Amino acid sequence: MLVALCTASMTLACLQYVAPRLFRYFDRKCTTKRFNTFDVPPHLPPPRLPSAANVPIDDIALCEALSRATRSGVLAQDALAQLHPHYCPMVFTSELVEHQTLIIQLLRSSIVDGYFIPTALHHAAHILREERHSESVAKVASSQARITIRVLTGLPIAVLFLAFVLQPDIRNQLFAPPLIYLVVFGVLLNFCGRAWAKHLLNTSLHLPHSPAIELSHHICVLLRAGCSITEACLRSAECSELGATIAHNLVNGESLTDALQPLREGSDAVGNTLATILVQASLDGLPVLTTIYQLSMETRTEQRRLVECRVQELPVRLTFPTVFFILPSFFLLAVAPFVVSQLHKMSLPFSSAT
């Protein structure tokens, strides 16, 4: 008994001594083999830089990558050719490109003496984030209407399919002349109403086109690039036809107040505000950052107002396809087959008696 007790105690002491060291040895072996964290210094893979060979880079990420490349001393054309060669022909051209996207306008405004200006690129990225935020707000606001349209257009098809499978009477009478005409007409109404509602939803997701807002973005980026107000208005000819008109007025010797008159004549509320801020900043000699802040705030407020108006108008615009197409198709596909089958059953005794 004493010998067995001594043997058990010695075995327990050996296990207590060997077990932690054995666990640490295997743990170290496995860790060294898998992660290479012992004995050999770790070798981290080099960071993957966005290039043309990879997935096309995002516009916001492109602005940030161009800003880093500019700080490294890379020319604007070389940096853009390496990161996104598709934009090079449109950015580095002296002509006004028709239907150019916002990123093209912002990149053209961020170039001074062949180099991108990092502060201008940061402001361009901020503008793109605001645009994406406005689009996401419109998308979230229209999601409920989108789901409602899908349910109203998909439910009658599902009900008709279940009735065809489970109801022998409807299955036998579905291809008869009275019922087949109703079903075909209901399917056409359903398809037209769904297409019309989808078109309205897609148009509500896109921000309304405003030349004054685009010009405001362009001038803000130019001011961040170090241009004066007059130089920014002169370079606005690269943005749009409205900017070309203003630049033409300045070249002809008109004052800034008279040159910005096309902004006031437009029906856009941003145009009058933009002209007022630029004229006051030029006369009072306000700091550039203050002018940029005012322009950005006014433009952001107007964009949000336009998005809210578009979202609030969406239920009213969806009323016509819902009332005149979707609801009649719902009745023709989900209710009419059952009504016709019941009427057919009620008319069977009269037909047999005759």
GUDO-272228 format. One record per residue (C-alpha): residue number from 1; x, y, z. Coordinates in steps of 0.5 Angstrom, whole numbers, plus 500, padded with zeros to 3 digits. Example, Ala and Ser with C-alpha at 12.3 -4.5 7.8 and 13.67 -1.06 7.14 Angstrom:
BEGIN
<seq 1, u 525, v 491, w 516>
<seq 2, u 527, v 498, w 514>
END
This chain:
BEGIN
<seq 1, u 500, v 500, w 500>
<seq 2, u 506, v 505, w 502>
<seq 3, u 509, v 503, w 495>
<seq 4, u 503, v 504, w 491>
<seq 5, u 502, v 511, w 494>
<seq 6, u 510, v 513, w 493>
<seq 7, u 509, v 511, w 486>
<seq 8, u 503, v 515, w 485>
<seq 9, u 506, v 521, w 488>
<seq 10, u 512, v 521, w 484>
<seq 11, u 508, v 520, w 478>
<seq 12, u 504, v 526, w 479>
<seq 13, u 510, v 530, w 481>
<seq 14, u 513, v 528, w 474>
<seq 15, u 507, v 530, w 470>
<seq 16, u 507, v 536, w 474>
<seq 17, u 514, v 538, w 472>
<seq 18, u 514, v 535, w 464>
<seq 19, u 507, v 537, w 462>
<seq 20, u 507, v 545, w 462>
<seq 21, u 514, v 544, w 458>
<seq 22, u 511, v 539, w 454>
<seq 23, u 505, v 543, w 452>
<seq 24, u 510, v 549, w 451>
<seq 25, u 514, v 545, w 446>
<seq 26, u 509, v 543, w 442>
<seq 27, u 506, v 550, w 442>
<seq 28, u 512, v 553, w 440>
<seq 29, u 513, v 548, w 434>
<seq 30, u 506, v 549, w 432>
<seq 31, u 506, v 556, w 432>
<seq 32, u 513, v 557, w 429>
<seq 33, u 511, v 552, w 423>
<seq 34, u 504, v 556, w 422>
<seq 35, u 506, v 563, w 423>
<seq 36, u 513, v 563, w 423>
<seq 37, u 514, v 568, w 430>
<seq 38, u 520, v 565, w 433>
<seq 39, u 527, v 564, w 431>
<seq 40, u 526, v 567, w 424>
<seq 41, u 524, v 574, w 424>
<seq 42, u 517, v 575, w 421>
<seq 43, u 516, v 577, w 413>
<seq 44, u 510, v 581, w 412>
<seq 45, u 507, v 581, w 405>
<seq 46, u 508, v 588, w 401>
<seq 47, u 502, v 592, w 401>
<seq 48, u 498, v 591, w 395>
<seq 49, u 497, v 598, w 391>
<seq 50, u 491, v 599, w 387>
<seq 51, u 493, v 598, w 379>
<seq 52, u 490, v 597, w 373>
<seq 53, u 491, v 590, w 373>
<seq 54, u 487, v 589, w 379>
<seq 55, u 479, v 591, w 380>
<seq 56, u 478, v 598, w 378>
<seq 57, u 479, v 602, w 384>
<seq 58, u 474, v 606, w 387>
<seq 59, u 473, v 614, w 386>
<seq 60, u 474, v 616, w 393>
<seq 61, u 480, v 611, w 394>
<seq 62, u 483, v 614, w 387>
<seq 63, u 483, v 621, w 390>
<seq 64, u 486, v 618, w 396>
<seq 65, u 491, v 614, w 392>
<seq 66, u 493, v 620, w 388>
<seq 67, u 494, v 624, w 394>
<seq 68, u 499, v 620, w 396>
<seq 69, u 503, v 619, w 390>
<seq 70, u 503, v 627, w 389>
<seq 71, u 506, v 627, w 396>
<seq 72, u 512, v 622, w 393>
<seq 73, u 513, v 627, w 387>
<seq 74, u 509, v 623, w 382>
<seq 75, u 507, v 627, w 376>
<seq 76, u 499, v 628, w 375>
<seq 77, u 499, v 624, w 368>
<seq 78, u 504, v 619, w 371>
<seq 79, u 500, v 617, w 377>
<seq 80, u 493, v 617, w 374>
<seq 81, u 496, v 613, w 368>
<seq 82, u 498, v 608, w 373>
<seq 83, u 492, v 608, w 378>
<seq 84, u 486, v 609, w 373>
<seq 85, u 489, v 609, w 365>
<seq 86, u 481, v 609, w 363>
<seq 87, u 481, v 617, w 366>
<seq 88, u 487, v 619, w 363>
<seq 89, u 484, v 621, w 356>
<seq 90, u 478, v 625, w 359>
<seq 91, u 482, v 628, w 364>
<seq 92, u 488, v 631, w 360>
<seq 93, u 485, v 634, w 355>
<seq 94, u 484, v 641, w 353>
<seq 95, u 477, v 640, w 350>
<seq 96, u 470, v 640, w 354>
<seq 97, u 468, v 633, w 354>
<seq 98, u 460, v 632, w 354>
<seq 99, u 457, v 628, w 359>
<seq 100, u 463, v 627, w 363>
<seq 101, u 462, v 624, w 370>
<seq 102, u 463, v 628, w 377>
<seq 103, u 470, v 625, w 378>
<seq 104, u 473, v 627, w 371>
<seq 105, u 471, v 634, w 373>
<seq 106, u 474, v 634, w 380>
<seq 107, u 480, v 631, w 378>
<seq 108, u 481, v 636, w 372>
<seq 109, u 480, v 642, w 377>
<seq 110, u 485, v 639, w 382>
<seq 111, u 491, v 639, w 377>
<seq 112, u 496, v 645, w 378>
<seq 113, u 502, v 646, w 373>
<seq 114, u 502, v 638, w 372>
<seq 115, u 501, v 636, w 379>
<seq 116, u 495, v 634, w 383>
<seq 117, u 494, v 638, w 389>
<seq 118, u 493, v 634, w 395>
<seq 119, u 488, v 639, w 399>
<seq 120, u 484, v 639, w 393>
<seq 121, u 484, v 631, w 392>
<seq 122, u 481, v 631, w 399>
<seq 123, u 476, v 636, w 398>
<seq 124, u 474, v 632, w 392>
<seq 125, u 474, v 626, w 396>
<seq 126, u 469, v 629, w 401>
<seq 127, u 464, v 631, w 395>
<seq 128, u 464, v 624, w 393>
<seq 129, u 462, v 622, w 400>
<seq 130, u 457, v 627, w 400>
<seq 131, u 454, v 624, w 393>
<seq 132, u 454, v 617, w 395>
<seq 133, u 451, v 619, w 402>
<seq 134, u 445, v 622, w 398>
<seq 135, u 444, v 616, w 394>
<seq 136, u 444, v 612, w 400>
<seq 137, u 439, v 616, w 403>
<seq 138, u 435, v 616, w 397>
<seq 139, u 436, v 608, w 396>
<seq 140, u 434, v 607, w 403>
<seq 141, u 428, v 612, w 403>
<seq 142, u 425, v 608, w 397>
<seq 143, u 427, v 601, w 399>
<seq 144, u 420, v 600, w 402>
<seq 145, u 416, v 602, w 396>
<seq 146, u 421, v 598, w 392>
<seq 147, u 419, v 592, w 397>
<seq 148, u 411, v 594, w 396>
<seq 149, u 411, v 594, w 389>
<seq 150, u 415, v 587, w 389>
<seq 151, u 410, v 584, w 393>
<seq 152, u 404, v 587, w 390>
<seq 153, u 406, v 584, w 383>
<seq 154, u 409, v 578, w 385>
<seq 155, u 403, v 575, w 390>
<seq 156, u 398, v 575, w 384>
<seq 157, u 402, v 570, w 380>
<seq 158, u 404, v 566, w 386>
<seq 159, u 396, v 566, w 388>
<seq 160, u 395, v 564, w 380>
<seq 161, u 400, v 558, w 380>
<seq 162, u 398, v 555, w 387>
<seq 163, u 390, v 555, w 384>
<seq 164, u 393, v 552, w 378>
<seq 165, u 396, v 547, w 382>
<seq 166, u 391, v 545, w 387>
<seq 167, u 384, v 547, w 384>
<seq 168, u 382, v 542, w 378>
<seq 169, u 377, v 547, w 376>
<seq 170, u 381, v 553, w 375>
<seq 171, u 386, v 548, w 372>
<seq 172, u 381, v 545, w 367>
<seq 173, u 378, v 552, w 365>
<seq 174, u 385, v 556, w 365>
<seq 175, u 386, v 555, w 358>
<seq 176, u 378, v 556, w 356>
<seq 177, u 377, v 563, w 352>
<seq 178, u 373, v 567, w 358>
<seq 179, u 379, v 566, w 363>
<seq 180, u 385, v 566, w 358>
<seq 181, u 383, v 573, w 356>
<seq 182, u 383, v 575, w 363>
<seq 183, u 389, v 572, w 365>
<seq 184, u 393, v 574, w 359>
<seq 185, u 391, v 581, w 360>
<seq 186, u 392, v 581, w 367>
<seq 187, u 399, v 579, w 366>
<seq 188, u 400, v 585, w 361>
<seq 189, u 398, v 590, w 366>
<seq 190, u 402, v 587, w 372>
<seq 191, u 408, v 587, w 367>
<seq 192, u 407, v 594, w 365>
<seq 193, u 406, v 596, w 372>
<seq 194, u 412, v 593, w 375>
<seq 195, u 416, v 596, w 369>
<seq 196, u 413, v 603, w 370>
<seq 197, u 414, v 603, w 378>
<seq 198, u 421, v 600, w 377>
<seq 199, u 423, v 606, w 372>
<seq 200, u 420, v 611, w 377>
<seq 201, u 424, v 608, w 383>
<seq 202, u 431, v 608, w 379>
<seq 203, u 430, v 615, w 377>
<seq 204, u 429, v 617, w 384>
<seq 205, u 435, v 614, w 386>
<seq 206, u 439, v 619, w 381>
<seq 207, u 441, v 626, w 384>
<seq 208, u 437, v 631, w 380>
<seq 209, u 442, v 634, w 375>
<seq 210, u 444, v 641, w 377>
<seq 211, u 449, v 645, w 373>
<seq 212, u 450, v 650, w 379>
<seq 213, u 451, v 645, w 384>
<seq 214, u 457, v 642, w 379>
<seq 215, u 460, v 649, w 378>
<seq 216, u 460, v 650, w 386>
<seq 217, u 464, v 643, w 386>
<seq 218, u 468, v 645, w 381>
<seq 219, u 470, v 652, w 384>
<seq 220, u 471, v 649, w 391>
<seq 221, u 476, v 644, w 389>
<seq 222, u 480, v 650, w 385>
<seq 223, u 480, v 654, w 391>
<seq 224, u 483, v 649, w 395>
<seq 225, u 488, v 648, w 390>
<seq 226, u 490, v 655, w 391>
<seq 227, u 487, v 659, w 385>
<seq 228, u 484, v 665, w 386>
<seq 229, u 476, v 667, w 385>
<seq 230, u 478, v 670, w 378>
<seq 231, u 482, v 664, w 376>
<seq 232, u 477, v 659, w 379>
<seq 233, u 472, v 662, w 375>
<seq 234, u 476, v 662, w 368>
<seq 235, u 478, v 655, w 369>
<seq 236, u 470, v 653, w 370>
<seq 237, u 470, v 653, w 362>
<seq 238, u 473, v 646, w 363>
<seq 239, u 467, v 644, w 367>
<seq 240, u 460, v 645, w 363>
<seq 241, u 457, v 650, w 359>
<seq 242, u 455, v 655, w 364>
<seq 243, u 462, v 655, w 367>
<seq 244, u 464, v 657, w 359>
<seq 245, u 459, v 662, w 359>
<seq 246, u 462, v 665, w 365>
<seq 247, u 469, v 665, w 363>
<seq 248, u 467, v 668, w 356>
<seq 249, u 464, v 674, w 360>
<seq 250, u 471, v 675, w 364>
<seq 251, u 475, v 674, w 358>
<seq 252, u 471, v 680, w 355>
<seq 253, u 473, v 684, w 360>
<seq 254, u 466, v 684, w 364>
<seq 255, u 467, v 685, w 372>
<seq 256, u 466, v 679, w 376>
<seq 257, u 459, v 681, w 378>
<seq 258, u 456, v 682, w 371>
<seq 259, u 460, v 675, w 369>
<seq 260, u 456, v 671, w 374>
<seq 261, u 450, v 674, w 372>
<seq 262, u 448, v 667, w 368>
<seq 263, u 448, v 664, w 375>
<seq 264, u 443, v 669, w 377>
<seq 265, u 438, v 668, w 371>
<seq 266, u 438, v 661, w 372>
<seq 267, u 432, v 657, w 376>
<seq 268, u 437, v 654, w 380>
<seq 269, u 437, v 656, w 388>
<seq 270, u 444, v 654, w 388>
<seq 271, u 446, v 659, w 383>
<seq 272, u 444, v 665, w 386>
<seq 273, u 447, v 663, w 392>
<seq 274, u 454, v 661, w 389>
<seq 275, u 454, v 668, w 385>
<seq 276, u 453, v 672, w 392>
<seq 277, u 458, v 668, w 396>
<seq 278, u 463, v 669, w 390>
<seq 279, u 462, v 677, w 389>
<seq 280, u 462, v 678, w 397>
<seq 281, u 468, v 674, w 398>
<seq 282, u 472, v 678, w 392>
<seq 283, u 470, v 685, w 395>
<seq 284, u 471, v 684, w 402>
<seq 285, u 477, v 679, w 401>
<seq 286, u 474, v 674, w 405>
<seq 287, u 479, v 668, w 407>
<seq 288, u 479, v 662, w 402>
<seq 289, u 477, v 657, w 407>
<seq 290, u 471, v 661, w 409>
<seq 291, u 469, v 662, w 402>
<seq 292, u 470, v 654, w 401>
<seq 293, u 466, v 653, w 407>
<seq 294, u 460, v 657, w 405>
<seq 295, u 460, v 654, w 398>
<seq 296, u 460, v 647, w 401>
<seq 297, u 455, v 648, w 406>
<seq 298, u 450, v 651, w 401>
<seq 299, u 451, v 646, w 396>
<seq 300, u 450, v 640, w 401>
<seq 301, u 444, v 644, w 404>
<seq 302, u 441, v 644, w 397>
<seq 303, u 443, v 637, w 395>
<seq 304, u 439, v 634, w 401>
<seq 305, u 433, v 639, w 400>
<seq 306, u 433, v 636, w 393>
<seq 307, u 434, v 629, w 395>
<seq 308, u 428, v 630, w 400>
<seq 309, u 423, v 633, w 395>
<seq 310, u 425, v 627, w 390>
<seq 311, u 423, v 622, w 396>
<seq 312, u 417, v 625, w 398>
<seq 313, u 414, v 625, w 391>
<seq 314, u 416, v 618, w 390>
<seq 315, u 409, v 615, w 393>
<seq 316, u 405, v 620, w 389>
<seq 317, u 409, v 618, w 383>
<seq 318, u 407, v 611, w 384>
<seq 319, u 400, v 612, w 385>
<seq 320, u 398, v 612, w 377>
<seq 321, u 402, v 605, w 376>
<seq 322, u 399, v 602, w 382>
<seq 323, u 392, v 604, w 381>
<seq 324, u 391, v 603, w 374>
<seq 325, u 396, v 597, w 373>
<seq 326, u 398, v 593, w 379>
<seq 327, u 391, v 593, w 383>
<seq 328, u 387, v 591, w 376>
<seq 329, u 392, v 586, w 375>
<seq 330, u 392, v 583, w 382>
<seq 331, u 384, v 583, w 381>
<seq 332, u 385, v 579, w 374>
<seq 333, u 390, v 574, w 376>
<seq 334, u 388, v 573, w 384>
<seq 335, u 381, v 574, w 384>
<seq 336, u 378, v 573, w 377>
<seq 337, u 380, v 565, w 376>
<seq 338, u 376, v 564, w 383>
<seq 339, u 370, v 568, w 381>
<seq 340, u 370, v 565, w 374>
<seq 341, u 370, v 558, w 376>
<seq 342, u 364, v 559, w 381>
<seq 343, u 360, v 562, w 376>
<seq 344, u 362, v 556, w 371>
<seq 345, u 359, v 551, w 377>
<seq 346, u 353, v 555, w 378>
<seq 347, u 351, v 555, w 371>
<seq 348, u 352, v 547, w 370>
<seq 349, u 345, v 545, w 372>
<seq 350, u 342, v 550, w 367>
<seq 351, u 346, v 547, w 361>
<seq 352, u 345, v 540, w 363>
<seq 353, u 337, v 541, w 364>
<seq 354, u 337, v 544, w 357>
END
